[in-house]
Amino acid sequence: MIILSVSGSLRTVSSNTSLLEAARRLAPAGMAITPYVDLAQLPHFNPDLEDAMPPPAAAWRARVEAADGILISCPEYARGIPGSFKNALDWLVGSTTFPGKPVALFNASPRASAAQDALRLVLTTMSAQLVDAAALTLPLLARGMDAAAIVSDPDLARQITATLNAFAAAIRAQPASSPDASSGV
Ligand SMILES: Cc1cc2nc3c(=O)[nH]c(=O)nc-3n(C[C@H](O)[C@H](O)[C@H](O)COP(=O)(O)O)c2cc1C
């Protein structure tokens, strides 16, 4: 089972990226979490470009298509979704393979509720399959914890592991809509 992780933060030292890296290290057997790291390379979305997709946008769509599920952790900017991350989502609106894609929403800051609500609205509008059992909010804001520190914290590690297991179970439980809808692992 391949899970594509996507951080909504472009910062070099990011609590959301650290959370996703901790998740990668804690992934249960049978789950491989592969980070998408080219968010900053995506051009501004323009529907005129969709007939001849810019290579970074085509590559982004291909990574999403190949994944059995998407794991997102995104900060809140001005009570909303950071523009760079919303731009990435806009490139998926015209994708024929994104609808029904299982999505887990991680969140490194309990106060970032407006961005989470906005993400839910946007992703639901895009017909993602939001997996409620795989939503996880952890209080990492301003704690300066890198992935190793998160993994070493028993309570944080337990919550991440349990949530990843719930995500895997939800993906395995979904009916296969096409022969290659899931890797079947
Ligand atoms: C431009 C900007 C706007 C922000 N607006 C909000 C906000 O509206 N609500 C909030 O809870 N935090 C806000 N923050 C704080 C970020 O969400 C916080 O720094 C978060 O940890 C960033 O995630 P990261 O560590 O993954 O980069 C803002 C930060 C920046 C730089």
The ligand as an SDF file (V2000), in Angstrom:
LIG
                    3D

 31 33  0  0  0  0  0  0  0  0999 V2000
    1.6760   34.1650    7.1460 C   0  0  0  0  0  0  0  0  0  0  0  0
    1.2500   33.3380    8.3370 C   0  0  0  0  0  0  0  0  0  0  0  0
   -0.0700   33.3360    8.7260 C   0  0  0  0  0  0  0  0  0  0  0  0
   -0.4820   32.5520    9.8080 C   0  0  0  0  0  0  0  0  0  0  0  0
   -1.7970   32.5440   10.1530 N   0  0  0  0  0  0  0  0  0  0  0  0
   -2.2090   31.7070   11.1290 C   0  0  0  0  0  0  0  0  0  0  0  0
   -3.6030   31.6010   11.4490 C   0  0  0  0  0  0  0  0  0  0  0  0
   -4.4470   32.2370   10.8710 O   0  0  0  0  0  0  0  0  0  0  0  0
   -3.9560   30.7180   12.4190 N   0  0  0  0  0  0  0  0  0  0  0  0
   -3.0390   29.9650   13.1010 C   0  0  0  0  0  0  0  0  0  0  0  0
   -3.4150   29.1660   13.9550 O   0  0  0  0  0  0  0  0  0  0  0  0
   -1.7120   30.0610   12.8220 N   0  0  0  0  0  0  0  0  0  0  0  0
   -1.3020   30.8920   11.8460 C   0  0  0  0  0  0  0  0  0  0  0  0
    0.0390   30.9710   11.5410 N   0  0  0  0  0  0  0  0  0  0  0  0
    0.9710   30.1330   12.2810 C   0  0  0  0  0  0  0  0  0  0  0  0
    1.2960   28.8540   11.5110 C   0  0  0  0  0  0  0  0  0  0  0  0
    0.1410   28.1010   11.2530 O   0  0  0  0  0  0  0  0  0  0  0  0
    2.2650   28.0610   12.3540 C   0  0  0  0  0  0  0  0  0  0  0  0
    3.4790   28.7820   12.3430 O   0  0  0  0  0  0  0  0  0  0  0  0
    2.4950   26.6690   11.8760 C   0  0  0  0  0  0  0  0  0  0  0  0
    3.2770   25.9850   12.7940 O   0  0  0  0  0  0  0  0  0  0  0  0
    3.2130   26.6210   10.5970 C   0  0  0  0  0  0  0  0  0  0  0  0
    3.3950   25.2520   10.2440 O   0  0  0  0  0  0  0  0  0  0  0  0
    4.8280   24.6770    9.9030 P   0  0  0  0  0  0  0  0  0  0  0  0
    5.6260   24.6210   11.1670 O   0  0  0  0  0  0  0  0  0  0  0  0
    4.5440   23.3250    9.3420 O   0  0  0  0  0  0  0  0  0  0  0  0
    5.4390   25.5890    8.8850 O   0  0  0  0  0  0  0  0  0  0  0  0
    0.4580   31.7670   10.4950 C   0  0  0  0  0  0  0  0  0  0  0  0
    1.8070   31.7820   10.0850 C   0  0  0  0  0  0  0  0  0  0  0  0
    2.2000   32.5530    9.0160 C   0  0  0  0  0  0  0  0  0  0  0  0
    3.6490   32.5250    8.5750 C   0  0  0  0  0  0  0  0  0  0  0  0
  1  2  1  0
  2  3  1  0
  2 30  2  0
  3  4  2  0
  4  5  1  0
  4 28  1  0
  5  6  2  0
  6  7  1  0
  6 13  1  0
  7  8  2  0
  7  9  1  0
  9 10  1  0
 10 11  2  0
 10 12  1  0
 12 13  2  0
 13 14  1  0
 14 15  1  0
 14 28  1  0
 15 16  1  0
 16 17  1  0
 16 18  1  0
 18 19  1  0
 18 20  1  0
 20 21  1  0
 20 22  1  0
 22 23  1  0
 23 24  1  0
 24 25  2  0
 24 26  1  0
 24 27  1  0
 28 29  2  0
 29 30  1  0
 30 31  1  0
M  END
$$$$
